[in-house]
Amino acid sequence: QKEVEQDPGPLSVPEGAIVSLNCTYSNSAFQYFMWYRQYSRKGPELLMYTYSSGNKEDGRFTAQVDKSSKYISLFIRDSQPSDSATYLCAMDSNYQLIWGAGTKLIIKP
Amino acid sequence: DAGVTQSPTHLIKTRGQQVTLRCSPKSGHDTVSWYQQALGQGPQFIFQYYEEEERQRGNFPDRFSGHQFPNYSSELNVNALLLGDSALYLCASSPRLDGNYGYTFGSGTRLTVV
């Protein structure tokens, strides 16, 4: 079993829809939870990070962490075609990041 | 302000050969980490360098080695290349005190082993 599980998709939604992306994890020691966006042929770009449980909002993006369930989510409101990319969750472990496999998101105009 | 710069962008090598990948960190960053990302997978941590020393290492064989220079730039060396080493190699830099959430990633070097 992988430490971080993420549905690879692809997830295809119409423009303007609310997108929900999720990861589950097994290591209760994780403290920082991050969401990265990766466009084709590019490196990952940090979107948001959250410490411990709770919600964090930044513009159209909201990150949620539920440590009791070992479950994290990223919500994208008013999705745009430019949001089409692969979204990866990552969690800290002793100065290294443990990653999900990434979910490919396609926003249809 | 330049971000993380990696070179070369693409590379094709033959099985058994050796390769060196290079990384220049973002200005103001002193810590460099290397990750391997296979197609359709999340990145896997190789190692991290700080103050010219390897500080953390992931589950990679000794064929993978690195170096950090006084100007904080870094190299990743892979010896005796295997077909399975074909991947996107990512360099990430950060200020040490920011920990894992301060990473800036380069666009990577795509290595193909034939």
Interface residues (C-beta under 8 A of the other chain):
Chain A: V4 Q6 P8 Y32 M34 R41 K42 G43 P44 E45 L46 Y49 L88 A90 D92 N94 Y95 Q96 L97 I98 W99 G100 A101 G102
Chain B: V4 S33 Y35 G40 Q41 G42 P43 Q44 F45 Q48 R55 Q56 G58 L90 A92 G99 N100 Y101 Y103 T104 F105 G106 S107 G108
